[in-house]
Each structure stands twice: as structure tokens, then as C-alpha cells.
């Protein structure tokens, strides 16, 4: 039997013969998939992959596909960092190949490596390879563009990578943005995803001028472009530094003023979404500044447009999740009470997807970040708005045969169980503790885990 070295030498010599390439690639593929992992690793280490990379330079798609498979098998068996350090030039060429599958093969391997800090630092030193990845962001193939975007995002989240992006490859990023609107939005998304992670990242990227360019898009007459930019800015505003920036630049006031008198359902639902996320930081202040938005939020719950209803329920739930948000909703007077009663009344008429969102909204309104006397009283009052027998309504959904609804119902019960008044309600409800302890009636893993969490809370409660 030939040694591993002789076997590799034989295959490599055959790859030099054009008429033997496809059959040889098949042999290598079958061999690597049939031997133990340790043996495959040693074999991959000996094979001279540049010869396999050379097989990509052909118009025969069968050969190119096979070469991609063999390269993926070999490089996946190498230690992290080896493929990008040993084969950076062939990988760079692969990223400029006309065939999308070849680019994806190279991008997948690069992505596998950069999760190791040493490999990521090594990639940042390889400017030509990094530029090729950036150019793939503008590729016509969506999968290629997305994978390249993901890699550049990971690179940008490191301090050394961010420095390289804002110096060495910023020109290439701008060239990608100049291709068309879609590619421009892809770059914007990368910039926002990196910026929202830390104030340092944000300030570095702001110095490039791209953040200001994103804000300028809000003046576009292209409604779809503007909506996409609003969606991105919503993500930036989820961070405190991002929220402060949007507030100081007047973007928030501009967005909220725009929705006050706009009836376009697409615009309304997107702006309500950003309003909900931004309200996480300063709900009371936003209520005082933009009362019309709160009024619209409450009235939308009774809308005939279920898409608007769903977004409004999500937004109300986001606002009501924090203690400050609960106080801001309480300050609306009878509006929040009417809204809760309306949600409860319409629950049975909602389709499953909206019903789940409604239950999640009620869960958020009852869930607390920190137990304080005034907040406990608010949640107790809102629970009482569920009807004459609030727990009957909760259990109707916690015991629902449809898993999605049952999970939402159990989530609501979990929020109730966190309160002392809720534990008293559970204790006084005949058969409820037995239902929670019965392991035979539940088949869904998530529902089982949620019931366990509820039982754990009750077991540690003085009420029990």
C-alpha cells in the first residue's frame, strides 16, 4: 500500500494532466470523506493546494465545482489560520473568480478563520486579500455579498480591523457604495452594525463621513431608500450612544414629526417601530414631546390593518417593558387601560401570529426589571383589566393545543409568577400548580423549560 506521501504525489502529478483532472478530483474527494478525521488532516497538510486552486481556472463547471469541494474539504482539515496564511494569494484570486461558487468557497474559509484572533490580525495585514473581500460586497450574487459583509463586520468589530477599514480600505468601500443603491445600503448596514457595538467604534466611523452620509439619505425623494435608512438608524438607536447622537442631530424629532400626519401604512409601521425602540431610553420625555404618537399607537390597536396592529402591539410591548416605560404609559391616563381591555377583547379574533404578539405585549406590560412598590401596583392593576377572572384568560392560552400560542401563554404566566400577588393568584387557582408540575402533558421542549422556570420561581417563594 502506497504511503500517504506517495498517494498525494500521485494525485498532484495527475492534476497536471488536463484530461485526468476531473477523475483525480473525484478520487481525492472520495478519499478525504472516507478516512478518519486525523488521517484527513495529515493528508490535507501534505497536498499542495495551489495545484487544486489551478483547477478553478477552467470553463468546465463540473471541474470547478469539484475543485471547490476538494478545497473546502482540505482547508477545513487545516488548523485555524493555516489556509489564510499559506494560501492567501490563491484565495485572493478565488475572490475575483467569475463563478459565485468559487467566491463563496473562499469566503467561507476566510470566515472560518477570522474567529481566531491571531488569524484575524493576520488577515488585517493582507491588504490585497482584504480589498478583494470588500469588493465582494458589491457582487451581484446575494449570498456572496452577504458573506463578504459578514466578514468585514467581524473585522471591523476588532480594534485593529476598524483601524484598517477606516484607513486602508475606506476607498474601496466608497467604490462599492458608488455601484448602486443596493450596494450602498449594504455598506451602510456594515457601518451601523459596527457602530452600535461601542461608542469608540461609532466615533471612529463617524470621522469617515459615512454616518453623515447615511443621515443625508433621509432627505431622499426615494421612499424605499428612506425607509431602509430609517430601519438602519433604528438599530443604531438601540445603543445609548446611538440614541444620543440621533437626538442631538434632530433625527428623532424629524422622524416622529413625519409620522404625525402621514397615513401611508408602510411608513406608519416602520416609524412606530423606531418610536418603540427609542422609547426604551427616555419614554416619559418622548411622551411629553410627541403625544400624537402615543395617541396613534393606542388607536392603531383597533385598526383593520393587521400589519399595523401587530407593529403597534410590538411597540407598546417594547415601551412597557421598562419600569420608566410603564410609568409613561400610566401617565397617559385611561388610554393604557382602554388599550389593555381592547387587546384582551380582540384576542380571540386575532389570527395566530397577531395573537402571539398580543400575548407577548401583555407579558411585557406585567414583567418587571426591578421590583418597586409603585411598579408592582401598576402591574397588579393592569392584570385586573384582563376581565372578571384574569387567570382563566391566561390559562386559556397557557393550555392552548397550538404550541406557538401555548408558549406565549406560558410566557405571560411566567411574568405573573414573578410578582408576589401573582404567586398568590397561582396558589389560589385550583389545579394550576398540578398543571405546572405534571410532566406528562407537555411535549414541546421550550414549553417544558418555561414551565420549569415558573415552578422554580414558585419553589423559592415564601407564598409556597
N, C-alpha and C positions, 0 to 999 in steps of 0.2 A: 504494500500500500504506500502511495506517494506521501511524502511528508507535507505538512501544511505549507512550507515554503515552496516546495516543488509544485504543489497544486496551484498556488497563487501565481507563480511564474508562468505556468502553462496557460492559465486563463488570460493573463495580461498579454502574452505573446499572441494569442488568438484574437484579442481585441484590436490588434494592429492590422488584422486582415478584415477588410470591409465586409466580405461575404460571410464571415463567421461571427460577426458582432451580435446579431440577434440571438443566435443559438447559445453563444457564450454567456451573454447577459442572463438568459433564462437559466443556464446551469448555475451561475453564481447566485441568482435569486433563490433557486430551489435548495441549494446547498446551505445558504445562510439561514433559511427558515426551517431547516430540518435538523440542525445541530444544536447542542446546548448553548445557552447564552454565553458562558465563559469561552467556549470554543469560537463562537461567532465574533466575540470581542477581539480575540487574538488574531483571527483571520482578517477582520476589518482593519486591524492595525498594520498588517503586512501588505495588503493590497494597495497598489499605487493608484489612488483615486483620480489623479489628473487624466489617466487614460480612460476612465469611465466617464469623466466630465467631457472628454473629447467626443464621446458617442452622442452628446447632445447636439453637436454641430451637424445635423442631418435633416433632410426634409421628410424622412420616413418617420411618421408619428409613432409607429409601433416601437421602433428602436428608441426614440426619445422617451416614450412612456416607461419602457423597461429600464432605461438608464436612470430615470428619476427614482424608480422603485429601488434599484440596487444602491444608488447613492444614499437614499433615505435609510435603508437597512444598515449600510456600512457606518454612516455617520452617527446614527442613533446608538450604535455599539461602541462609539468612542467616548472617552471621558469628556465632561463638560468643558468647553473651551478649546478642545483639540481641533475640531473641524474649522472653527473660525480663525485659529492661529495658523494651522497647517495649510488650509485651502482657501484663504481669503480672496486670492486672485480669481480662481475658478468660480467661487461663489459670486463675486462681483460680476463676472461675465454672465453667469446664470441669471442675475437680476436684470440684465439687459437683453435677455433672450426674447424673441418674438412670441414664444409659446407660453401661455399663462401658467401651465402646469409646472414648467421649469422654474419660473419665478417663485411660485408657491413652495416648491421643494426647498429652494434656497432660503426663503423667508421663514419657513417652519423650522429649519435647522438653526438659523440665527436666533429666532425667538427662544428655542430650547436652551441655547447657551447663555443668553443675557440675564437669566435669573440667578446666575452666579456672579457675584460682584467683580471678581477678578476678570471674568470673561467680558463683562460689560465695560470695564475700564479699558480692556484690550481693544474692544470694538471702537471705542471713542478715539483711539489712536489711529485707526484705519479710516482716514478721511474719505478716500475713494469709495470704500465699501459703504460707508455711512451715507454718502451722497447718492449712491445707487438706490439705497433703501428709500431715501426721501423722494426720489423721482418716481418710485413705485406708488407713492401716494396718489399720483395723478394718473395711474393706469386705468385703462378702460374696463378691465376686469374688476368687479366689485370685491371679490374675495382677495385679490392681490392688494388692492388699495387698502382694504380694511386691515389686513395682516401687517402691511407696512406702517399704517397709522398706529396700530397697537405697539409695534416695536419702538417707534420714535417716541411714543408716550412714555413707555418704560424707561427709555434712555433719558428723557427729559426730567423724569422724576428723581434722577440722581444728580448730585451737585456737579460732578464732572461732566455729565451728559448735558445738563442745562447750559453750562458754560460753552460747550461745543456747539449746541444748537443755536445759541444766540450770537455766535461769532463765526464759526467756520462754515455752517450750512444754512445760515439765515437767507442767503441769496437764493439758494436752491428752493427753499420753502416759498419764497416770494415768487419764484418762477412757476412753481406748481399752482399757486393761487391765481396766477395770471392766465392759466389754461382756460378755465371756465368757472361758472358759479358753483357747480357741484364740488369741484376740487378746492375751491376757496373755502367752502363750508367744512370740508374735511380737515383742512389746516386749522381753521377756527376751532373746531372741536378738540383737536390735539392741544392747542394753546389753552383752552378753557379747562380741559381735564388736568393739565399740569398746574395751571394757575390756582385752581380751587384747593389743591392739596396743602399749600402753605403760603403765608404772606410773603416769604422770601422769594418763592417761585414766581408769585404774582408780580412783585416789584421788578424782578429781572426781566420778565416777559413784557411788562408794561413799557420798559425802556426801549424796546424794539419798535414800538409804534403800532403793533398789530392789535393790541387791545383797543386803542383809539379807533382803529380802522373798523373793528367789529361794531363799536358803538355808532359809527357813521352810517353803517348799513341800516340802522333804524329809520333813516330818512329816505330809504329807497322807495320807489313807487311800486316795486315788485312785492306784492303782498305775501307770496310764498317765501321769498327770501327773508322778508322782515319777520315772519312767523318763526322761521328756522333760527334766526338770530335771537329772538326772544326766548326760544326754548333753550338755547345755549347759555344765555345770560341767567336764566333761571338756575342752571346748575352752578354757575359762578356765585350766585347769591345765596346758595346753601351754606357757604362758608361765611364766617363773620367778617373777614377782611373784604370778601367779595361784596357782601351786603353793604358795608360801609362805603365802598367805592361807588356802587350803583346809586346809593342815596346821595352822596356828596356831588356826584356828576349830574344829578337831576334825572337820571334814567327812570327811577322808580316812579316819580311823580308824572313823568311823561307817559309811562305805560299805563298807570292807573287812570290818568285823565282820559286816555284814549278809549278805555273800556266804558267809561261813564255813559257815553251817548252812542256807543256802537252796538248794532244789533246783529252783526254777522256772527252766526253760531260758532264758526271756526275760531274767530278772533276772541269771542267771549270765553270759550272753554280754555284756550291757551292762556289768556290773561288772568283768568280765575286761578289757574294752576300756579302761575308765578306769584299771584297775590297770596295764595295759601302758603307757599314755601317761604315767602318773605315775611309773612306774619309770624313765623316761628321766632323771629328775633325781637320784634317790637310790636306785638299785636295791639296793645292799648293805644299806642301812638298812631298806628295805621288806621285804627277805627276812628279816632278823632279827626284825622286828616282826610280820610276817604269813606265817609259814612254811606255814600251811594253804593260802594262796592259791597258792603255788608248787606244792605237792603236787597241788592240784586242776588247776592248769594242765597239769602233766605227765600226770596220769591222763586228762584230757579228750581228749588226742590219740588215745586208743583208744576214744573214745565212739562209740556207734552213731548219735548225732545229728550229722549232717554240719555243721549250722549251728554247733554248739558246737565241733566240730573246727576249722572254718575260723577262728572267732574266736580260739581257743586258739593256732593256728598264727600268726595275725597278732600276737597279744600276745607270744608267745615271740620272734618276729622283732623286734618293737619293743624289747623288753628287751635282746636280744642284739646290737643294732646298735652300741651304745656300748661302749667299752673297759671301763668300770666295770660295765656290764651283763654283759659276757662273764665278768668276774671273779665276779660274783654268781652266775651260772649254774654256773660251775665249782665254787663253794663248796657247791653242792647235792649234790656227790659223784657217785655213779653215776646220779643221776636224769637229768641232762642227756645223758649218754652213752646211756642207755636210750631217752630221747626221740628222739635223732637216729637211732638204729638203727631205732626204730619208724616214724618218718616215712619213712625210706628203704624199709623193708619194705612199707609200705602205699601207697607212691606209685602203683604200678600199679593198685591197686584204687580209688583216689580218682577221682571224676568230674573233668572238665577244670577246672572253676572251683576246686575244692579242691586239685587237683594244682598249679595255678599258684601258689596261696597257700603251699603246702608248699615249692615250689622257691624262692619269694621269702623264706620263713623261713630256709631253708638258706643262701641268698645273704647275708642279714643277719648270720647267725652267722659267716660267713667274711670278710665285709667289715670293714675297719678304718678308724677315724677317724685314728689316728696309729700308725705302725709302732713298736712297742716289743717287746723281746725276749720278755717273758712272754706278750704277746698273740699274737705270731707262733707261739709254741709251742702255745698253746691252739687256734688255728685249724688248725694242722698236725695236731694230734691229732684234732680233730673231723672234718676231711677224711678221715682214715684210717678213720673209723667208717662211711664210705659203703659199704664192702664190700672184697672182695679186690682189685677193680680199680676204685677210685673214679672215675677218669677215664672209664671205659667207661660208668658210670652217668650222668655229667654229659653226655657226648656223645650218649647215647641221647635226651636231651631237647633238646640244642642243635641236633640234626639232625632233630627231630620234624617231620612234614609239617604239623601244625597250628600256625599262626602264633603263637597265644597261648602255647602250651606251648614252642615254639621260642624265643620271646623270653625267657621265664622261664629256660630252659636256658642261653641265651647270657648272661643276667644273672648266673647262678651262675658261669659260666666267666669272666666279667669280674672277679668278686670274687676268684677263684682267681689270675687273671693279675696281680693287684696285689702278690702275695707272691713273693719270690724262690724259695721252694720250689715255688710254683705255676708259675712260669716254667720251672723245671727239669722239672716234670711235663709241661707242654705240649711242651717241646723233645724229651722222650724218648718222646712218644706218636706212633707212625708215622702220617703223613698228616694230622695235626691242623693244622700250620702251612699246609699246602697247602689244606686246607679253609677256613681263615680268609682266605687270600689269593685264593681263587677267587671272582671277582665274578659269575660266570655262574650260580651255583647259588641265589643269593638274590634274591627279587623284592620282599620287603617292605622298605619304607624304614627302619622302626625297627630291624629286624634288621640291615640293611646298616650303619646308623650304629653299632650296638653292636659289630659285627664290626670296623669301622674303629677304634673306641676300643680294642679289645683289641689289634689289630695295632700301634696307636700306642704302647701300653704296652710291647709286646714289642720294638719297634724301638728304644726308648730304654733297653732293659735290657742290662746287662753280660752276662747269660746268653746273649744272642744276638749 
